[in-house]
Amino acid sequence: MMARSFFGGVHPDDKKSLSCDKAIERFEGPAQVVIPMSQHIGAPCKPLVAVGDRVLMGQMIGDNQGLCVPVHASVSGTVSAIEPRPHTGGAPVMAVVIDNDYQYELSPDIQPRDSIDDLSADELCQIIRNAGLAGMGGATFPVHVKISSGLGKCDTIIVNACECEPYITADDRLIQEYPEKVIGGLRVILRIFGLPKGIIAIEDNKSKAIEVLRGLVKDGGDIEIMVLKTRYPQGAEKQLIQTVTGREVPPGGLPAAVGCAVFNTASTAAVYDAVYEGMPLIRRVITVTGSAIAEPHNFLAPIGTPFQALIDACGGFKKDPYKILGGGPMMGIAQSDLSVPMIKGSNAITCFSEEDKVEVKNPHCIRCGRCAEHCPMHLMPLYLYNYERKGDAEGLIKYNVTDCIECGCCAFGCPARIHLVQAFKNGKQIVKDYQAKQKAAAEKAAAATA
């Protein structure tokens, strides 16, 4: 299959050299982990344990009905609190707090498998669901739902190994050090879909990872390694599908609409862990990096580890931090409280010093059009920005604000450094509130005439 291209995008300095040669270190966990009950798109979990309970590593401690996946204890120890705690998303979230006993005693529910030959597609999906797998590239959509909703609709399975966000090297190191899990997880997904071949798409700035993959995969076999030219946001789902297949996901549509399903590298490795090792999603690789960090690292850390503990493990700050992000510089969320725990979708902590600070006093749009030139979704950010400032929901809808993937290309290209992504996030909320009012008014009118 031949690689293609997508509209827009940017070429930021990737700064991956800070951590790309840092081998993954196993972080044995802080004295206390905080496990949020909401770590995925959908319904939050309800706690299944009580204060004072002793829990084992890998034990299910929260679950719910509907669009939901369970959460598990990432260490063994005692539940010391069940209460709202700070979250990387900003608002406090109900969490189970576990005092680590450092015994790391595994739950008896964790049972490895030598073979999956006798398991059906439905059984494999249930295993993935019970392991609590949610997308680990940031979107945190339940993996079993993505699989089951695409059955019978998809002819192309893509592993997103692009890791196009600057600074982050977690997936790069995961491929270099645990390639058999990525490949094995992809083969499990192919088996569920009943497809003979899958694609691992990776950018050409990850030469060592490419070499490792090519050493394990035969030409003409069931897995194709597709090397793509480095460009942000190549790893965005719709852009990646267009690059790999030439197909364009329609506005408001899902990848299955064009016969594709895309899975993040870490999510694919987690499928292997769940199916073969019986291990739920209780640890993940996370990059801690940036100009303010004394010694950047890639850690394999328990879910629920506070950001502060990981920063301390890097030797703390060598310079006063100007801004700390959960994630990378393009799509990360600024953090005001370092007690926030890493969650399933946490792939990086990026810490900037004053040397990275770029601001424009009294920024004004000069209608240069660079935002539109760089937008990979063919949107008109300058119009969206004006409608958001006016609170004009109809204008925002007309210019498709909900199609914005919040990649940050517009803000990166803006010479005035206007906070465009923040505006579009607020614009989406304006549209949501407007539509909710419209729906309520329609229902009231219908009830009045009934």
Disulfide bonds with the S-S distance in Angstrom:
none
